[in-house]
Amino acid sequence: MKRRFALQTFIATALVAGVALLAPSSASAGTKYQTSLVPTVAGVMPGFSASGSSIKIDGHRSLKGKLKNVVDVTGARVTTDPMNTADNYSVEVDVAVAATATTGTVTVSFDLKNGNGGFAADVSGDPVLIGATLGDGVAINAVRVKDGSGTVIGTGGVAVE
């Protein structure tokens, strides 16, 4: 009889523990837009690799990403001068906030070293996003990658594999 009671108690305890594990947690998942950065025309120089190049912008207004294996017209890996902002590469993100009827472009520029570069920016102070409040939707309309001369060399999207 004691064994049966102990077994019933064990089963009841296991069921309660299992239900507690399946209950929703209080942690909330944020929203984000994430995509690959792909060259305008694959294999054409100047260019970069779609593999490993990406961008992400989240509901906390943090924009970050990376560009991989950037080459110039001769096929050499690009290194920009950290002391000269005129040769920086950039990523432009066209956004629209429906609640405020605001549209515009958020731009982040960055340097490259041996063909690779990362970027991160808090864009909460950008005029396009400044009027957006908690819960407002922000649409991403386009993403462009520009080289140091301002030429578009890529976009946001997927590469054909």
Secondary structure by P-SEA (a helix, b strand, c coil): caaaaaaaaaaaaaaaaaaaaaccccbbbbbbbbbbbbccccccccccccccccccccccccccccccccccccccbbbbbccccccccbbbbbbbbccccbbbbbbbbbccccccbbbbbccccccccccccccbbbbbcbbbbbccccccccccccccc
